[in-house]
Amino acid sequence: MIALSLAEIAEIVGGRLHGTDGTERVTGSVEFDSRKVGAGGLFVALPGEHVDGHGFAARAVAQGAAGVLAAREVDAPAVIVPPLPPGRAHERSVALTGDTDGSGAAVLAALATLARHVVTVLSAGELTVVGVTGSSGKTSTKDLIAQLLEPLGPTVAPPGSFNNELGHPWTALRADERTRHLVLELSARGPGHIAELAAVAPPRIGAVLNVGSAHVGEFGSREGIAKTKGELVEALPGDGVAVLNVDDPLVAAMAARTNARVVGVGEGASATVRAADVTLDERARASFRLVTPHGEAPVTLPLFGEHHVGNALAAAAVALELGSPVADVARRLSAVERRSARRMEVTTRADGVTVVNDAYNANPESMRAALKTLASMSAGRRSWAVLGVMGELGADSVSAHDEIGRLAVRLNIHRLVVVGGGDPAVAAMHHGASHEGSWGEESVLVPDTDAAVALLRAELRPDDVVLVKASKVGALWRVAEALLEEGGQA
């Protein structure tokens, strides 16, 4: 973050000083975990359902923090933020932090205001803000963009999927005068959410990857999801750039919603930046020709799954816009690393069993992509799909789970283990598989992760391939971790 005094921060957020004359200067990072606060940092005291950060204010200052951003007076130099009136911000704060009195909403609003000020100051210089959204692939694409931009200058991006009302401003406040690129992913649980996040750190480049059925239960339809995802391109300035996946009609239609210049990406002929001659190797890693208006170059992605081609194209378009030559983009794409855990995390045990931990989250589109990847990388080997709940699908939940079970059969997956038999929607995945084709014992329904681990321990053979995937609430990464803990790594 840029250096600011507590008095300046109070003025920015509309707060008041407590226990200080405001001369202390924040020169370090902004943290909401008191254990991570260092010298010159700013501690953000967030109230929660079980732990209230206000109780750790004195400790944070003792560890070197210059002061505290708080909703009430604490035993430390602080900026006390003004309360917010009841409304959606209060409701979302309760959902995020667990507080019930709205104090969390006030602190989050002040944090957002502070982030907006810092980004505005830095954007007047050399900082470029890049935003990424979509129903799936946001985190992987954010990681790819960051890796392509880092050679061009200091780059800040969030760890994992830290993309909500807390993670978004927290990440923006990691930027300072040296930062050239701030790469952010924008998530939404309802209309207006992306617009609000974009207002915190206004992007100059925005990439929309796809419109799927993730959270359709909250949005009502894919069209409703598209309306919200398109808030990103509406936030772009006239001299900005909208990177749109033109292979997705709902995304391509967003071109009409922005004054920014549009760069289409995809495999179709209409794409400005496209992938041609896509092939997969025996481990489902894609190779293609990166075709651009400035030339073309071969790419061989070290990531698993054909779905990463679209992510790579969006990242390539951003890097090209910021001055990276085509050959450099292709070379860097061919050397990228997976940075976020539990996303197509492929590990082979000493006995040859390959575990694919893709259990961070799931929706029908990402489930289909993961199953297709499993089918490709397990050619000649037994394949296992250990699948669980896909959350927030609303009225389509049962049919969506049923379809995934049937797809596993059509892709010739050898065994399907469905975890969470107490949920009728999850059970529909098992029933769909059982009624598709001639499947019988190939699909099994188990109550929990312990039962899944026990089954796999009993029946796995050397060289099998195991995919583990579900929404976060299913916690199926426990299955992957148990398999790897006992099997060792090759």
C-alpha positions as CSV (number, residue, x, y, z in Angstrom):
1,M,0.0,0.0,0.0
2,I,1.1,3.6,-0.4
3,A,2.3,5.3,2.8
4,L,-0.5,7.1,4.6
5,S,-0.9,8.6,8.0
6,L,-3.7,7.5,10.3
7,A,-5.1,11.0,10.0
8,E,-5.1,10.7,6.2
9,I,-6.8,7.3,6.4
10,A,-9.5,8.7,8.7
11,E,-10.2,11.5,6.2
12,I,-10.4,9.0,3.3
13,V,-12.8,6.7,5.0
14,G,-14.8,9.3,6.9
15,G,-13.7,8.0,10.3
16,R,-12.5,9.5,13.5
17,L,-9.2,9.1,15.3
18,H,-9.0,7.4,18.7
19,G,-6.0,7.1,21.0
20,T,-3.8,9.0,18.5
21,D,-3.1,12.3,17.0
22,G,-3.0,10.6,13.6
23,T,0.7,11.1,12.9
24,E,1.5,7.4,12.8
25,R,2.2,6.3,9.3
26,V,1.1,3.1,7.7
27,T,4.0,1.9,5.5
28,G,3.4,-1.9,5.7
29,S,0.7,-4.2,4.6
30,V,-3.0,-4.2,5.5
31,E,-4.0,-7.3,7.4
32,F,-7.1,-8.7,9.0
33,D,-5.2,-11.6,10.7
34,S,-3.3,-10.1,13.7
35,R,-0.7,-12.9,13.4
36,K,0.4,-11.5,10.0
37,V,0.7,-7.9,10.9
38,G,4.2,-6.5,10.6
39,A,6.0,-3.2,11.2
40,G,4.1,-0.3,9.9
41,G,1.1,-2.3,9.0
42,L,-2.6,-1.5,9.4
43,F,-4.7,-4.1,11.3
44,V,-8.3,-4.4,10.1
45,A,-10.5,-5.4,13.1
46,L,-13.3,-7.5,11.7
47,P,-16.0,-8.8,14.1
48,G,-17.0,-12.4,13.5
49,E,-19.3,-15.2,14.7
50,H,-16.7,-16.8,16.8
51,V,-13.7,-14.4,17.0
52,D,-13.8,-10.6,17.1
53,G,-10.8,-8.9,15.7
54,H,-11.3,-5.9,18.0
55,G,-9.9,-8.1,20.8
56,F,-6.6,-8.4,19.0
57,A,-6.0,-4.7,18.3
58,A,-3.5,-4.2,21.1
59,R,-1.6,-7.3,20.1
60,A,-1.4,-6.2,16.5
61,V,0.1,-2.8,17.5
62,A,2.5,-4.5,19.9
63,Q,3.7,-6.5,16.9
64,G,4.5,-3.3,15.0
65,A,1.2,-2.2,13.4
66,A,0.9,1.5,13.1
67,G,-2.8,1.5,13.9
68,V,-6.1,-0.2,13.6
69,L,-9.2,0.2,11.4
70,A,-12.1,-0.6,13.7
71,A,-15.8,-0.2,14.2
72,R,-15.5,0.7,17.9
73,E,-12.9,2.0,20.3
74,V,-10.0,-0.3,21.1
75,D,-6.9,-0.2,23.3
76,A,-4.7,1.0,20.5
77,P,-4.3,3.9,18.0
78,A,-7.2,3.5,15.7
79,V,-9.4,5.0,13.0
80,I,-13.0,4.4,14.0
81,V,-15.2,4.0,10.9
82,P,-18.8,5.3,10.7
83,P,-21.7,2.9,10.9
84,L,-23.6,1.9,7.9
85,P,-27.4,1.9,7.7
86,P,-29.2,-1.4,7.4
87,G,-29.4,-2.8,3.9
88,R,-27.7,-5.2,1.5
89,A,-24.1,-4.3,2.7
90,H,-25.2,-5.3,6.2
91,E,-26.7,-8.6,5.1
92,R,-23.6,-9.5,3.0
93,S,-21.3,-8.6,5.9
94,V,-23.3,-11.0,8.2
95,A,-22.9,-13.7,5.6
96,L,-19.2,-13.1,5.2
97,T,-18.0,-12.3,8.7
98,G,-20.7,-13.7,10.9
99,D,-21.3,-10.5,12.9
100,T,-24.9,-9.6,13.6
101,D,-24.7,-5.9,14.4
102,G,-23.5,-4.5,11.1
103,S,-20.1,-3.5,12.4
104,G,-18.4,-5.8,10.0
105,A,-20.2,-4.1,7.1
106,A,-18.9,-0.7,8.3
107,V,-15.3,-2.0,8.4
108,L,-15.6,-3.7,5.0
109,A,-17.0,-0.5,3.5
110,A,-14.2,1.6,4.9
111,L,-11.6,-1.0,3.6
112,A,-13.2,-0.7,0.2
113,T,-13.1,3.1,0.3
114,L,-9.4,3.0,1.3
115,A,-8.6,0.5,-1.5
116,R,-10.4,2.7,-4.1
117,H,-8.4,5.7,-3.0
118,V,-5.1,3.8,-3.3
119,V,-6.0,2.3,-6.7
120,T,-7.1,5.8,-8.0
121,V,-3.8,7.3,-7.0
122,L,-1.7,4.5,-8.5
123,S,-3.8,4.3,-11.7
124,A,-3.0,7.9,-12.3
125,G,0.6,6.7,-12.7
126,E,1.7,3.4,-14.3
127,L,-0.7,0.9,-12.7
128,T,-3.0,-1.2,-14.9
129,V,-5.9,-3.0,-13.2
130,V,-7.1,-6.2,-14.9
131,G,-10.3,-7.9,-13.9
132,V,-11.4,-11.4,-14.6
133,T,-14.8,-13.0,-14.2
134,G,-16.8,-16.0,-15.5
135,S,-18.8,-19.0,-14.2
136,S,-15.6,-21.1,-14.1
137,G,-11.9,-20.8,-14.7
138,K,-11.5,-17.4,-13.0
139,T,-8.8,-18.4,-10.6
140,S,-6.8,-20.4,-13.1
141,T,-7.0,-17.6,-15.6
142,K,-6.0,-15.0,-13.0
143,D,-3.0,-17.1,-12.2
144,L,-2.1,-17.4,-15.9
145,I,-2.4,-13.6,-16.4
146,A,-0.2,-12.9,-13.5
147,Q,2.5,-15.2,-14.7
148,L,2.4,-13.6,-18.2
149,L,2.6,-10.1,-16.8
150,E,5.2,-10.6,-14.1
151,P,8.1,-10.3,-16.6
152,L,6.7,-7.0,-17.8
153,G,6.8,-5.4,-14.3
154,P,5.8,-6.0,-10.6
155,T,2.4,-7.7,-10.5
156,V,0.0,-8.2,-7.6
157,A,-2.7,-10.9,-7.7
158,P,-4.8,-12.6,-4.9
159,P,-3.9,-16.0,-3.5
160,G,-6.4,-18.7,-4.6
161,S,-9.9,-17.5,-5.0
162,F,-9.8,-14.5,-2.6
163,N,-12.3,-12.6,-4.7
164,N,-15.1,-11.4,-2.3
165,E,-15.8,-8.1,-0.5
166,L,-12.8,-8.8,1.8
167,G,-10.3,-10.4,-0.5
168,H,-10.9,-7.8,-3.3
169,P,-9.8,-4.7,-1.3
170,W,-7.2,-6.6,0.6
171,T,-5.5,-7.6,-2.6
172,A,-5.8,-4.1,-4.1
173,L,-4.1,-2.7,-1.0
174,R,-1.1,-4.9,-1.7
175,A,-0.3,-2.6,-4.6
176,D,2.2,0.2,-4.2
177,E,4.2,2.7,-6.3
178,R,6.2,0.0,-7.8
179,T,3.3,-2.1,-8.9
180,R,2.6,-2.1,-12.7
181,H,-0.3,-4.7,-12.8
182,L,-3.1,-5.5,-10.4
183,V,-4.9,-8.7,-11.5
184,L,-8.2,-9.3,-9.7
185,E,-10.9,-11.9,-10.1
186,L,-14.5,-10.8,-9.5
187,S,-17.1,-13.2,-8.1
188,A,-20.8,-12.6,-7.6
189,R,-23.6,-14.1,-5.5
190,G,-26.2,-11.8,-6.9
191,P,-26.9,-8.8,-9.2
192,G,-24.7,-5.8,-8.6
193,H,-21.9,-7.6,-6.8
194,I,-19.4,-7.4,-9.7
195,A,-20.3,-3.7,-10.3
196,E,-19.5,-3.0,-6.6
197,L,-16.2,-4.8,-6.7
198,A,-15.3,-3.1,-10.0
199,A,-15.9,0.2,-8.2
200,V,-13.4,-0.7,-5.6
201,A,-10.6,-1.2,-8.1
202,P,-11.7,0.1,-11.5
203,P,-10.3,-2.1,-14.2
204,R,-8.9,-0.9,-17.5
205,I,-8.9,-4.4,-19.0
206,G,-11.7,-6.9,-18.2
207,A,-11.9,-10.5,-19.3
208,V,-15.2,-12.5,-19.3
209,L,-14.5,-16.2,-19.7
210,N,-17.9,-17.9,-19.8
211,V,-21.5,-18.0,-18.6
212,G,-22.4,-21.3,-17.0
213,S,-24.9,-22.5,-14.4
214,A,-22.8,-21.9,-11.3
215,H,-25.1,-20.1,-8.7
216,V,-28.0,-20.3,-11.1
217,G,-30.2,-21.0,-8.0
218,E,-29.4,-17.4,-6.9
219,F,-29.6,-15.7,-10.3
220,G,-32.6,-17.6,-11.7
221,S,-31.2,-18.3,-15.1
222,R,-28.1,-18.3,-17.3
223,E,-29.3,-15.0,-18.7
224,G,-29.4,-13.6,-15.2
225,I,-25.9,-14.8,-14.6
226,A,-24.8,-13.1,-17.9
227,K,-26.4,-9.8,-16.9
228,T,-24.3,-9.8,-13.7
229,K,-21.0,-11.0,-15.3
230,G,-21.4,-8.3,-17.9
231,E,-21.2,-5.7,-15.2
232,L,-17.4,-6.0,-15.6
233,V,-17.3,-4.8,-19.2
234,E,-19.8,-2.0,-18.3
235,A,-17.3,-0.8,-15.8
236,L,-14.5,-0.4,-18.3
237,P,-13.5,3.1,-19.5
238,G,-13.7,4.1,-23.2
239,D,-10.0,3.6,-23.6
240,G,-10.1,0.2,-21.9
241,V,-10.2,-3.3,-23.4
242,A,-12.9,-6.0,-23.0
243,V,-11.5,-9.5,-23.6
244,L,-14.5,-11.7,-24.5
245,N,-14.8,-15.4,-25.1
246,V,-16.7,-15.2,-28.5
247,D,-17.2,-19.0,-28.5
248,D,-19.8,-18.4,-25.8
249,P,-22.8,-16.5,-27.3
250,L,-23.8,-15.0,-24.0
251,V,-20.3,-13.6,-23.5
252,A,-20.0,-12.5,-27.1
253,A,-23.2,-10.4,-26.7
254,M,-21.6,-8.4,-24.0
255,A,-19.7,-6.4,-26.7
256,A,-22.8,-4.3,-27.0
257,R,-22.6,-3.4,-23.3
258,T,-19.3,-1.7,-23.2
259,N,-17.6,1.4,-24.7
260,A,-14.2,-0.3,-24.5
261,R,-12.5,-1.9,-27.4
262,V,-13.4,-5.5,-27.7
263,V,-10.9,-8.3,-28.3
264,G,-12.5,-11.7,-29.0
265,V,-10.8,-14.9,-27.9
266,G,-11.8,-18.5,-28.7
267,E,-11.3,-21.3,-31.2
268,G,-13.7,-19.9,-33.8
269,A,-12.7,-18.0,-36.9
270,S,-14.2,-14.8,-35.5
271,A,-11.8,-14.6,-32.6
272,T,-9.1,-12.0,-32.7
273,V,-6.8,-14.1,-30.5
274,R,-7.5,-17.8,-31.2
275,A,-6.3,-21.3,-30.8
276,A,-5.9,-23.4,-33.9
277,D,-5.1,-27.1,-34.3
278,V,-5.7,-28.0,-30.6
279,T,-4.5,-31.5,-29.6
280,L,-4.2,-33.3,-26.3
281,D,-1.3,-35.6,-25.2
282,E,-1.7,-38.8,-23.2
283,R,-2.0,-36.7,-20.0
284,A,-4.7,-34.4,-21.4
285,R,-2.3,-31.5,-21.8
286,A,-3.2,-29.2,-24.7
287,S,-1.0,-28.0,-27.6
288,F,-2.2,-25.4,-30.1
289,R,-1.1,-22.6,-32.4
290,L,-1.7,-19.2,-30.9
291,V,-3.0,-17.1,-33.7
292,T,-3.1,-13.3,-33.3
293,P,-3.1,-10.2,-35.5
294,H,0.6,-9.8,-34.7
295,G,1.6,-13.3,-35.7
296,E,1.4,-16.8,-34.4
297,A,3.4,-19.2,-32.3
298,P,3.1,-22.8,-30.9
299,V,2.0,-23.4,-27.3
300,T,2.2,-26.5,-25.2
301,L,0.4,-26.0,-21.9
302,P,1.8,-27.9,-18.9
303,L,-1.7,-27.8,-17.3
304,F,-4.2,-30.7,-17.4
305,G,-7.4,-30.4,-19.3
306,E,-8.5,-29.0,-22.7
307,H,-10.6,-26.3,-20.8
308,H,-7.3,-24.5,-20.0
309,V,-7.1,-23.5,-23.7
310,G,-9.8,-20.9,-23.3
311,N,-8.1,-19.6,-20.1
312,A,-4.8,-19.4,-21.8
313,L,-6.3,-17.4,-24.7
314,A,-7.8,-14.8,-22.3
315,A,-4.4,-14.5,-20.5
316,A,-2.6,-14.2,-23.9
317,A,-4.9,-11.4,-25.0
318,V,-4.3,-9.4,-21.8
319,A,-0.5,-9.9,-22.1
320,L,-0.5,-8.9,-25.8
321,E,-2.5,-5.7,-25.0
322,L,0.1,-4.8,-22.4
323,G,3.0,-5.1,-24.8
324,S,4.2,-8.7,-24.6
325,P,5.4,-10.1,-28.0
326,V,3.5,-13.1,-29.4
327,A,6.6,-15.4,-29.1
328,D,7.1,-14.4,-25.5
329,V,3.5,-15.0,-24.6
330,A,3.6,-18.5,-26.2
331,R,6.9,-19.3,-24.5
332,R,5.6,-18.2,-21.1
333,L,2.3,-20.1,-21.5
334,S,4.3,-23.2,-22.2
335,A,6.1,-22.8,-18.9
336,V,3.3,-21.7,-16.5
337,E,2.7,-23.4,-13.2
338,R,-0.5,-24.2,-11.3
339,R,-0.5,-21.7,-8.5
340,S,-3.8,-22.4,-6.7
341,A,-4.4,-25.5,-4.7
342,R,-7.1,-28.2,-5.4
343,R,-7.6,-27.2,-9.0
344,M,-6.5,-30.0,-11.4
345,E,-3.7,-30.8,-8.9
346,V,-2.2,-34.0,-10.4
347,T,0.0,-36.2,-8.2
348,T,1.2,-39.7,-8.8
349,R,1.8,-42.0,-5.9
350,A,4.7,-44.4,-5.6
351,D,2.5,-47.3,-6.7
352,G,1.5,-45.4,-9.9
353,V,-1.9,-44.3,-8.8
354,T,-2.6,-40.8,-10.1
355,V,-4.8,-38.6,-7.9
356,V,-6.4,-35.5,-9.6
357,N,-7.5,-33.2,-6.8
358,D,-10.0,-30.8,-8.4
359,A,-12.1,-30.5,-5.2
360,Y,-11.9,-26.7,-4.6
361,N,-15.3,-26.2,-6.2
362,A,-17.7,-27.5,-8.8
363,N,-20.5,-26.7,-11.2
364,P,-21.9,-28.6,-14.2
365,E,-19.5,-27.0,-16.6
366,S,-16.4,-27.6,-14.6
367,M,-17.6,-31.2,-13.8
368,R,-17.9,-31.9,-17.5
369,A,-14.5,-30.5,-18.2
370,A,-12.9,-32.5,-15.3
371,L,-14.6,-35.8,-16.4
372,K,-13.4,-35.3,-20.0
373,T,-9.9,-34.7,-18.7
374,L,-10.1,-37.8,-16.7
375,A,-11.2,-39.8,-19.7
376,S,-8.3,-38.4,-21.8
377,M,-5.5,-38.9,-19.2
378,S,-6.6,-42.4,-18.2
379,A,-6.5,-44.1,-21.6
380,G,-5.5,-47.7,-21.0
381,R,-5.8,-47.3,-17.2
382,R,-8.7,-47.7,-14.8
383,S,-10.4,-44.4,-14.1
384,W,-12.3,-43.4,-10.9
385,A,-14.5,-40.4,-10.6
386,V,-15.1,-39.5,-6.9
387,L,-17.8,-36.8,-7.1
388,G,-19.9,-34.9,-4.7
389,V,-22.4,-32.1,-4.5
390,M,-22.6,-29.2,-6.9
391,G,-24.0,-26.4,-4.8
392,E,-26.3,-23.4,-5.5
393,L,-28.1,-24.9,-8.6
394,G,-31.6,-24.2,-7.5
395,A,-34.5,-26.0,-9.1
396,D,-32.1,-27.6,-11.7
397,S,-30.0,-29.3,-9.0
398,V,-31.4,-32.9,-9.3
399,S,-31.4,-32.9,-13.1
400,A,-27.9,-31.4,-13.2
401,H,-26.5,-34.1,-10.9
402,D,-28.3,-36.8,-12.9
403,E,-26.7,-35.6,-16.1
404,I,-23.2,-35.7,-14.6
405,G,-23.7,-39.3,-13.6
406,R,-24.9,-40.2,-17.1
407,L,-21.9,-38.4,-18.6
408,A,-19.5,-40.5,-16.5
409,V,-21.0,-43.6,-18.2
410,R,-20.8,-42.1,-21.7
411,L,-17.2,-41.2,-21.2
412,N,-16.4,-44.8,-20.2
413,I,-15.2,-43.9,-16.7
414,H,-14.6,-47.3,-15.0
415,R,-15.9,-46.5,-11.5
416,L,-18.1,-43.7,-10.1
417,V,-18.1,-43.0,-6.4
418,V,-20.8,-40.5,-5.4
419,V,-20.2,-39.0,-2.0
420,G,-23.1,-37.6,0.1
421,G,-26.0,-40.1,-0.2
422,G,-28.2,-38.1,2.2
423,D,-28.7,-35.4,-0.3
424,P,-31.4,-36.3,-3.0
425,A,-29.6,-34.2,-5.6
426,V,-26.3,-35.9,-5.0
427,A,-28.0,-39.3,-5.0
428,A,-29.4,-38.4,-8.5
429,M,-25.9,-38.5,-9.8
430,H,-25.6,-42.2,-8.8
431,H,-29.1,-43.0,-10.1
432,G,-28.4,-41.3,-13.4
433,A,-25.2,-43.4,-13.9
434,S,-27.0,-46.6,-12.9
435,H,-29.8,-46.0,-15.4
436,E,-27.4,-45.0,-18.3
437,G,-26.3,-47.9,-20.4
438,S,-25.6,-51.2,-18.6
439,W,-24.0,-49.9,-15.5
440,G,-24.5,-51.7,-12.2
441,E,-21.8,-52.0,-9.6
442,E,-19.7,-49.5,-11.5
443,S,-21.5,-46.7,-9.6
444,V,-21.7,-46.7,-5.8
445,L,-23.3,-44.2,-3.4
446,V,-21.5,-43.6,-0.1
447,P,-22.6,-41.4,2.8
448,D,-19.4,-39.4,3.4
449,T,-15.7,-38.9,2.7
450,D,-14.6,-41.5,5.3
451,A,-16.6,-44.2,3.4
452,A,-15.2,-43.0,0.1
453,V,-11.6,-43.4,1.4
454,A,-12.4,-46.8,2.8
455,L,-13.8,-48.0,-0.5
456,L,-10.8,-46.6,-2.5
457,R,-8.3,-48.2,-0.1
458,A,-9.9,-51.5,-0.6
459,E,-10.3,-51.4,-4.4
460,L,-7.6,-49.2,-5.9
461,R,-5.0,-50.9,-8.0
462,P,-1.6,-49.6,-9.1
463,D,-1.7,-47.2,-12.1
464,D,-5.4,-46.3,-11.5
465,V,-6.4,-42.6,-12.1
466,V,-8.7,-41.0,-9.5
467,L,-10.5,-37.7,-10.0
468,V,-11.9,-36.0,-6.9
469,K,-14.3,-33.1,-7.4
470,A,-17.2,-31.4,-5.6
471,S,-18.2,-28.0,-4.4
472,K,-16.4,-26.6,-1.4
473,V,-19.1,-27.6,1.0
474,G,-18.5,-31.3,0.1
475,A,-14.9,-31.1,1.4
476,L,-13.9,-33.9,-0.9
477,W,-10.2,-32.8,-0.9
478,R,-10.1,-34.9,2.3
479,V,-10.4,-37.9,0.0
480,A,-7.5,-36.8,-2.2
481,E,-5.3,-35.9,0.7
482,A,-6.0,-39.2,2.5
483,L,-5.0,-41.2,-0.7
484,L,-1.8,-39.2,-1.1
485,E,-0.8,-39.4,2.6
486,E,-0.9,-43.2,2.6
487,G,0.4,-43.8,-0.8
488,G,3.5,-41.6,-0.9
489,Q,4.5,-39.7,-4.1
490,A,6.6,-41.0,-7.0
